[in-house]
Amino acid sequence: MVSKKNLAEWGSAGMVFISGGMAGHYASLGMGPVQWVGALVAVLASVTVAVTVRIWPTPVKAKSTARD
């Protein structure tokens, strides 16, 4: 069964892979300084999302405090 957590983790990992691959591809074709900055920001942002997805705490369900 695919959970939301697994989907978020694999999706963010894919985003890092794709943004890094695209940055590398366009770097091999030749990029200007502004394009380098844009590629760096894209890769760092995708890494930030991937790290955040993995370390963000899961919500704790409140325990019932009903008294008998």
VEXTOR-640685 format. One record per residue (C-alpha): residue in three letters; x negated, y negated, z negated; residue number from 1. Coordinates in steps of 0.5 Angstrom, whole numbers, plus 500, padded with zeros to 3 digits. Last residue first. Layout:
<recs>
@aa = ala	px = X	py = Y	pz = Z	i = NUM
...
</recs>
This chain:
<recs>
@aa = asp	px = 532	py = 485	pz = 433	i = 68
@aa = arg	px = 527	py = 479	pz = 435	i = 67
@aa = ala	px = 526	py = 478	pz = 443	i = 66
@aa = thr	px = 519	py = 476	pz = 444	i = 65
@aa = ser	px = 518	py = 479	pz = 451	i = 64
@aa = lys	px = 511	py = 479	pz = 453	i = 63
@aa = ala	px = 509	py = 473	pz = 458	i = 62
@aa = lys	px = 506	py = 476	pz = 465	i = 61
@aa = val	px = 499	py = 474	pz = 466	i = 60
@aa = pro	px = 498	py = 470	pz = 472	i = 59
@aa = thr	px = 492	py = 473	pz = 476	i = 58
@aa = pro	px = 485	py = 469	pz = 475	i = 57
@aa = trp	px = 482	py = 466	pz = 481	i = 56
@aa = ile	px = 475	py = 469	pz = 482	i = 55
@aa = arg	px = 476	py = 473	pz = 488	i = 54
@aa = val	px = 481	py = 468	pz = 492	i = 53
@aa = thr	px = 476	py = 462	pz = 490	i = 52
@aa = val	px = 470	py = 466	pz = 492	i = 51
@aa = ala	px = 473	py = 467	pz = 499	i = 50
@aa = val	px = 476	py = 460	pz = 500	i = 49
@aa = thr	px = 469	py = 457	pz = 498	i = 48
@aa = val	px = 466	py = 461	pz = 503	i = 47
@aa = ser	px = 471	py = 459	pz = 508	i = 46
@aa = ala	px = 470	py = 451	pz = 506	i = 45
@aa = leu	px = 462	py = 452	pz = 507	i = 44
@aa = val	px = 463	py = 455	pz = 514	i = 43
@aa = ala	px = 467	py = 450	pz = 516	i = 42
@aa = val	px = 463	py = 444	pz = 513	i = 41
@aa = leu	px = 457	py = 447	pz = 516	i = 40
@aa = ala	px = 460	py = 447	pz = 523	i = 39
@aa = gly	px = 462	py = 440	pz = 522	i = 38
@aa = val	px = 456	py = 438	pz = 520	i = 37
@aa = trp	px = 452	py = 442	pz = 526	i = 36
@aa = gln	px = 458	py = 439	pz = 531	i = 35
@aa = val	px = 456	py = 432	pz = 528	i = 34
@aa = pro	px = 448	py = 433	pz = 529	i = 33
@aa = gly	px = 449	py = 435	pz = 536	i = 32
@aa = met	px = 450	py = 443	pz = 538	i = 31
@aa = gly	px = 447	py = 447	pz = 543	i = 30
@aa = leu	px = 449	py = 454	pz = 546	i = 29
@aa = ser	px = 446	py = 458	pz = 541	i = 28
@aa = ala	px = 449	py = 453	pz = 536	i = 27
@aa = tyr	px = 456	py = 454	pz = 539	i = 26
@aa = his	px = 455	py = 462	pz = 538	i = 25
@aa = gly	px = 453	py = 461	pz = 531	i = 24
@aa = ala	px = 458	py = 457	pz = 529	i = 23
@aa = met	px = 463	py = 461	pz = 532	i = 22
@aa = gly	px = 460	py = 467	pz = 528	i = 21
@aa = gly	px = 460	py = 464	pz = 521	i = 20
@aa = ser	px = 467	py = 461	pz = 522	i = 19
@aa = ile	px = 470	py = 468	pz = 524	i = 18
@aa = phe	px = 466	py = 472	pz = 519	i = 17
@aa = val	px = 468	py = 467	pz = 513	i = 16
@aa = met	px = 475	py = 467	pz = 516	i = 15
@aa = gly	px = 475	py = 475	pz = 516	i = 14
@aa = ala	px = 473	py = 475	pz = 508	i = 13
@aa = ser	px = 478	py = 470	pz = 507	i = 12
@aa = gly	px = 483	py = 475	pz = 510	i = 11
@aa = trp	px = 480	py = 481	pz = 507	i = 10
@aa = glu	px = 481	py = 478	pz = 500	i = 9
@aa = ala	px = 488	py = 475	pz = 501	i = 8
@aa = leu	px = 491	py = 481	pz = 504	i = 7
@aa = asn	px = 488	py = 485	pz = 498	i = 6
@aa = lys	px = 491	py = 481	pz = 493	i = 5
@aa = lys	px = 498	py = 481	pz = 497	i = 4
@aa = ser	px = 498	py = 488	pz = 496	i = 3
@aa = val	px = 497	py = 493	pz = 502	i = 2
@aa = met	px = 500	py = 500	pz = 500	i = 1
</recs>
